[in-house]
Amino acid sequence: MLDIAGRWFERKRLGGSVTCLWEPHVHPLLRCNIWHVDGRDRNLLVDTGLGVASLREAIADLIDKPLDAVATHIHYDHVGGLHEFETRLMHEAEAAQMNPYEEFGTLETADFGELLALLSDAGYALESDLLIDALPHVGYEPESYAVTPTTPTGTLAQGDAIDLGDRRFEILHLPGHSRGSIGLWDASSGMLFSGDAVYDGPLIDVLPESDIADYIVTMKRLRELPVEIVHAGHEASFGRVRLIELIDAYLDKRDA
């Protein structure tokens, strides 16, 4: 029997009006970083977690103006709470997959099947039966987990932009991890929200929807970007030196 979590989300305010939220009771494989940016005219939300508990309720105090909720890609740890927001955006290659949502999604390790070995080889050992270690509330049943389908209100493509009034994020199409993966790039500050294209942990390019050739192109492209800070889909933020290290390690691995 799992304990009931005192609260489901934790948060940390960073510089530049950026707040990071995460789900501490979720296995690192699925513990998505959720990014809130407080702009002059609009709020931006990058990814929405698993949807196990209400993200909108958790960030109600941060929403003081219209908000654009953006999914960096289709995977369930990034779109679980997307349905809670009025403006829902994601890459045009994956938007239609949100309703109905027929992508893989589970909190039970046994459901991963042959993916278990692939994820273990990538660096993620799934040794417990469940991918959460607490319940969000009394009566929650992990085996009933499913992403709530929703229809995006708009689609994004390479070169589009999200303007918050005092900062502008260009959409970068970064396929490889999934075909509709995107990043959000603020050239004025050198800030990149990279989703799962790159983060400081074992990168995954072995999923059915992954494409290693595309991933290599994406990595080479990111290597040329004048990044100052990366806020990624998982793990801690990092700077340009670490970005180059991660990219070169991936390229060396795939070249070998």
VEXDREN-2710 file (C-alpha; in Angstrom, 1 decimal):
% VEXDREN-2710
k/r/px/py/pz
1/MET/0.0/0.0/0.0
2/LEU/1.4/3.4/-1.0
3/ASP/1.3/6.4/1.2
4/ILE/-0.7/9.5/0.2
5/ALA/1.6/12.3/-0.9
6/GLY/1.4/15.5/1.1
7/ARG/1.5/17.4/-2.2
8/TRP/2.1/16.1/-5.6
9/PHE/4.2/18.9/-7.2
10/GLU/7.3/20.6/-6.0
11/ARG/8.5/23.9/-7.5
12/LYS/11.6/26.1/-7.6
13/ARG/11.7/29.7/-8.9
14/LEU/14.7/30.4/-11.1
15/GLY/16.0/33.6/-12.7
16/GLY/14.3/35.3/-15.6
17/SER/10.8/34.8/-14.4
18/VAL/11.1/31.0/-14.8
19/THR/9.6/28.5/-12.4
20/CYS/10.3/24.7/-12.6
21/LEU/7.8/22.3/-11.3
22/TRP/8.2/18.5/-11.0
23/GLU/6.5/15.4/-9.6
24/PRO/8.8/14.1/-6.9
25/HIS/7.0/10.8/-6.4
26/VAL/7.4/9.8/-10.0
27/HIS/10.3/7.5/-11.3
28/PRO/13.0/9.6/-13.0
29/LEU/12.1/8.0/-16.3
30/LEU/8.8/9.8/-16.2
31/ARG/9.6/12.8/-13.9
32/CYS/9.1/15.5/-16.4
33/ASN/10.2/19.1/-15.8
34/ILE/7.3/21.5/-16.1
35/TRP/8.4/25.1/-17.0
36/HIS/6.3/28.2/-16.3
37/VAL/7.5/31.5/-17.7
38/ASP/5.9/34.8/-16.5
39/GLY/5.9/37.2/-19.5
40/ARG/4.7/40.7/-19.6
41/ASP/1.5/40.0/-21.6
42/ARG/1.2/36.2/-21.5
43/ASN/2.3/33.2/-19.4
44/LEU/4.0/30.2/-21.0
45/LEU/3.8/26.6/-19.8
46/VAL/6.2/24.1/-21.3
47/ASP/5.0/20.5/-20.8
48/THR/2.4/19.4/-18.3
49/GLY/3.5/16.2/-16.6
50/LEU/1.7/12.9/-16.2
51/GLY/-1.8/14.2/-15.3
52/VAL/-1.9/12.1/-12.2
53/ALA/-2.9/15.2/-10.2
54/SER/-4.3/18.6/-11.3
55/LEU/-1.4/20.8/-12.6
56/ARG/-3.8/23.7/-13.1
57/GLU/-4.7/23.7/-9.5
58/ALA/-1.0/23.5/-8.5
59/ILE/-0.1/26.6/-10.5
60/ALA/-3.2/28.6/-10.0
61/ASP/-1.2/31.3/-8.1
62/LEU/1.2/31.6/-11.1
63/ILE/-1.5/32.2/-13.7
64/ASP/-2.2/36.0/-13.7
65/LYS/-2.7/36.5/-17.5
66/PRO/-3.5/34.4/-20.6
67/LEU/-1.4/31.2/-20.8
68/ASP/-0.1/29.2/-23.7
69/ALA/0.4/25.5/-22.7
70/VAL/3.0/23.9/-25.1
71/ALA/3.8/20.2/-25.3
72/THR/7.4/19.6/-26.5
73/HIS/6.3/16.2/-27.7
74/ILE/3.6/13.5/-27.5
75/HIS/5.0/11.2/-24.7
76/TYR/2.6/10.8/-21.8
77/ASP/4.9/12.2/-19.1
78/HIS/4.7/15.5/-21.1
79/VAL/1.1/15.8/-22.1
80/GLY/-0.9/14.4/-19.1
81/GLY/-2.1/17.8/-17.9
82/LEU/-2.5/19.4/-21.3
83/HIS/-6.3/19.1/-21.3
84/GLU/-6.6/21.4/-18.3
85/PHE/-5.6/24.6/-20.3
86/GLU/-7.5/26.7/-22.7
87/THR/-4.7/27.2/-25.2
88/ARG/-3.0/23.9/-26.1
89/LEU/-0.1/23.9/-28.6
90/MET/2.2/21.2/-30.0
91/HIS/4.0/20.3/-33.2
92/GLU/1.8/19.7/-36.2
93/ALA/3.3/16.2/-36.7
94/GLU/1.8/14.9/-33.4
95/ALA/-1.2/17.1/-32.7
96/ALA/-3.7/14.7/-34.2
97/GLN/-2.5/11.9/-31.9
98/MET/-3.9/13.7/-28.8
99/ASN/-7.5/12.9/-29.6
100/PRO/-8.0/10.0/-29.3
101/TYR/-4.8/9.5/-27.3
102/GLU/-3.6/6.0/-28.4
103/GLU/0.1/6.4/-27.5
104/PHE/1.7/4.2/-24.9
105/GLY/1.0/5.3/-21.3
106/THR/1.2/3.4/-18.0
107/LEU/2.4/3.5/-14.4
108/GLU/2.9/-0.2/-14.2
109/THR/6.4/-1.6/-15.1
110/ALA/5.0/-4.9/-16.4
111/ASP/3.3/-3.0/-19.2
112/PHE/6.6/-2.0/-20.8
113/GLY/7.2/-5.5/-22.1
114/GLU/10.2/-5.7/-24.4
115/LEU/10.9/-2.0/-23.9
116/LEU/12.2/-2.9/-20.4
117/ALA/15.4/-4.3/-21.8
118/LEU/15.9/-1.4/-24.2
119/LEU/15.4/1.2/-21.4
120/SER/17.7/-0.8/-19.1
121/ASP/20.4/-0.7/-21.8
122/ALA/19.8/3.1/-22.2
123/GLY/20.4/3.6/-18.5
124/TYR/17.0/3.3/-16.8
125/ALA/16.4/0.3/-14.5
126/LEU/12.7/-0.2/-13.8
127/GLU/12.9/-2.4/-10.8
128/SER/9.7/-1.6/-8.9
129/ASP/6.2/-2.7/-10.0
130/LEU/5.0/0.9/-10.1
131/LEU/6.6/4.1/-11.5
132/ILE/5.2/6.2/-8.6
133/ASP/6.0/5.7/-4.9
134/ALA/3.0/7.5/-3.4
135/LEU/-0.6/8.3/-4.4
136/PRO/-1.9/11.8/-5.2
137/HIS/-5.1/11.2/-3.1
138/VAL/-7.1/8.6/-1.3
139/GLY/-8.7/6.1/-3.7
140/TYR/-6.4/6.7/-6.6
141/GLU/-5.8/3.5/-8.6
142/PRO/-2.5/3.5/-10.5
143/GLU/-3.7/0.7/-12.8
144/SER/-6.4/3.0/-14.1
145/TYR/-4.0/5.6/-15.3
146/ALA/-4.7/7.1/-18.8
147/VAL/-4.0/10.4/-20.5
148/THR/-7.1/12.5/-20.9
149/PRO/-7.6/13.0/-24.6
150/THR/-7.7/16.6/-25.8
151/THR/-7.6/18.5/-29.1
152/PRO/-4.8/21.0/-29.4
153/THR/-6.2/24.5/-30.1
154/GLY/-3.2/25.2/-32.4
155/THR/-0.2/23.6/-34.1
156/LEU/3.4/24.6/-34.2
157/ALA/6.1/24.2/-36.9
158/GLN/9.7/25.2/-37.4
159/GLY/10.1/29.0/-37.3
160/ASP/6.8/29.8/-35.5
161/ALA/7.1/31.9/-32.5
162/ILE/5.3/32.4/-29.1
163/ASP/5.5/36.1/-28.0
164/LEU/5.0/36.9/-24.3
165/GLY/5.4/40.6/-24.8
166/ASP/8.8/41.0/-23.3
167/ARG/10.4/37.8/-24.8
168/ARG/9.9/35.8/-27.9
169/PHE/10.4/32.0/-28.2
170/GLU/11.1/30.6/-31.6
171/ILE/9.9/27.1/-32.3
172/LEU/12.7/24.6/-33.3
173/HIS/11.6/21.3/-34.8
174/LEU/14.0/18.8/-33.1
175/PRO/13.0/15.3/-34.3
176/GLY/14.7/12.1/-33.2
177/HIS/13.4/11.3/-29.8
178/SER/10.0/11.5/-31.4
179/ARG/9.0/12.9/-34.8
180/GLY/7.2/16.0/-33.4
181/SER/9.7/17.0/-30.7
182/ILE/10.3/20.7/-30.5
183/GLY/12.4/23.2/-28.5
184/LEU/11.6/26.8/-27.6
185/TRP/14.5/29.2/-28.2
186/ASP/14.8/32.7/-26.8
187/ALA/17.7/34.2/-28.8
188/SER/17.8/37.4/-26.8
189/SER/18.8/35.5/-23.6
190/GLY/20.3/32.3/-25.0
191/MET/17.6/30.3/-23.2
192/LEU/16.5/27.0/-24.7
193/PHE/13.6/24.8/-23.5
194/SER/14.8/21.5/-25.1
195/GLY/12.1/19.0/-24.1
196/ASP/13.6/15.5/-24.5
197/ALA/15.8/16.4/-27.4
198/VAL/18.7/16.8/-24.9
199/TYR/18.9/16.6/-21.1
200/ASP/21.6/15.7/-18.6
201/GLY/20.8/12.0/-18.4
202/PRO/20.6/8.9/-20.6
203/LEU/19.0/10.0/-23.9
204/ILE/16.4/7.7/-25.4
205/ASP/16.4/7.0/-29.1
206/VAL/15.1/3.4/-29.1
207/LEU/11.4/4.0/-28.9
208/PRO/9.1/2.9/-31.8
209/GLU/8.7/6.5/-32.8
210/SER/12.3/7.4/-32.5
211/ASP/14.7/8.0/-35.4
212/ILE/18.4/7.9/-34.8
213/ALA/19.3/9.5/-38.2
214/ASP/17.0/12.5/-37.3
215/TYR/18.4/12.6/-33.8
216/ILE/22.0/13.0/-35.2
217/VAL/20.9/15.9/-37.4
218/THR/19.1/17.5/-34.4
219/MET/22.2/17.2/-32.2
220/LYS/24.5/18.7/-34.8
221/ARG/22.0/21.6/-35.2
222/LEU/21.9/22.2/-31.4
223/ARG/25.7/22.2/-31.3
224/GLU/25.7/25.3/-33.4
225/LEU/23.1/27.2/-31.4
226/PRO/24.6/30.0/-29.2
227/VAL/22.9/28.5/-26.1
228/GLU/23.6/30.0/-22.6
229/ILE/21.2/27.9/-20.5
230/VAL/19.2/24.8/-21.3
231/HIS/16.0/24.0/-19.4
232/ALA/15.4/20.4/-20.4
233/GLY/12.5/17.9/-20.2
234/HIS/14.2/16.0/-17.4
235/GLU/17.0/16.5/-14.8
236/ALA/18.7/19.8/-13.9
237/SER/19.4/22.8/-16.1
238/PHE/22.8/23.3/-17.6
239/GLY/25.0/25.6/-19.7
240/ARG/26.7/25.6/-23.1
241/VAL/29.8/23.6/-22.0
242/ARG/27.6/20.7/-20.7
243/LEU/25.4/20.9/-23.7
244/ILE/28.4/20.3/-26.0
245/GLU/29.6/17.5/-23.8
246/LEU/26.2/15.8/-24.0
247/ILE/25.9/16.3/-27.7
248/ASP/29.4/15.0/-28.5
249/ALA/28.9/12.0/-26.3
250/TYR/25.7/11.1/-28.1
251/LEU/27.3/11.6/-31.5
252/ASP/30.4/9.6/-30.6
253/LYS/28.1/6.8/-29.3
254/ARG/26.1/6.7/-32.6
255/ASP/29.2/7.0/-34.7
256/ALA/30.7/4.0/-33.0
END
